[in-house]
Amino acid sequence: MTHLRMAAAFAGALAFTISAAQADTLRLSHNTGDQTTWQKGADRFAELVEEGSGGETSIRVFPNAQLTGGDQMKQAEMVGRGSIDFVVTSAINVTPLVPEMAVFSLPYLYANYDQVDATTGGAPGEKMAEILAEHGLHLLAWGENGFREVTNNKHPIKTPDDLKGLKMRVAGPMYIDVMNALGANPQQMQWTETFSALQQGVVDGQENPIGAVIIPQRVYEVQKYITPWHYSYDPIFIATSEKNWESWDDETRAMISGAAEEAMAYQREITREATADGLETLKAEGMEVYTPTDADLAAFRAATKAPFDTWAAKVGDDLVSLFQDTIAGASATQ
Ligand code: X2X
């Protein structure tokens, strides 16, 4: 090879390195599988950002909490520190870092979607964004995991007594207290380990939203009974690090926020659609559905009052009142 040809080859390699460095690839972590509405929302966000940046910014989506070695609670902390660019996760996963996030999921706080939307779209949502910012997380938009419904393999759950002694997988600390109050034996476990734990009978049951998780993650293959008891609502959200946010100019901020809003509106819509006909889907897959009566729901509510009070005190009375006042102003029935 002549010197000249070597120089040309070297220059070519250098140009390649520079352009690869310029096309910014940001990383987004979420903690469910790649068929869920979480993934679909994250993918839509990535597409919109790629378009909005004229191809200069691409986002790679990592499902199943891969970036934190399967630890779903650690994602928010890593984003807060700026080591991951974006997270799509649900409220309960953030409670070890930001205990106030448990307010959303207090047992029987919400009766319907109008009430949910009034809080995420109003002053409570803004207040939570301020609290998240204190932990280095810049909230971009709210999406939906949904109302969490209980499944198990032993028998239909009709009353609080039916939970006695059941081994229940739960995602986070507040749900441990709720399950204990119901007489179940709760066990905190990563979501990615739950399917095989249910399959092998390590646990008897679990609780998760129908459209966002139970159907796309095929929980019906390893669970027989479901009771749509709507005991706890769990929102998801997209956040970036405050560090990223500070580094972006106004135009980039507007583009990223707009993409997040649009992606989460889409995510919420497909989640509600999948939930609306979800029980039919689950019956077709062989699950047995017990639809609780108003009296059953009142019994579940009464049985979860103690953990409600404990966690309301933990998150703070002012915050709970802000949510309750907003909820009272929204329509009471579906
Ligand atoms: O772990 C769960 O149960 C899940 C997937 O719903 C959450 O991330 C809270």
Boltz pocket constraint, residues with backbone or C-beta under 6 A from the ligand:
constraints:
  - pocket:
      binder: B
      contacts: [[A, 31], [A, 32], [A, 72], [A, 90], [A, 92], [A, 93], [A, 145], [A, 170], [A, 171], [A, 189], [A, 190], [A, 191], [A, 207], [A, 208], [A, 209], [A, 213], [A, 234]]
      max_distance: 6.0
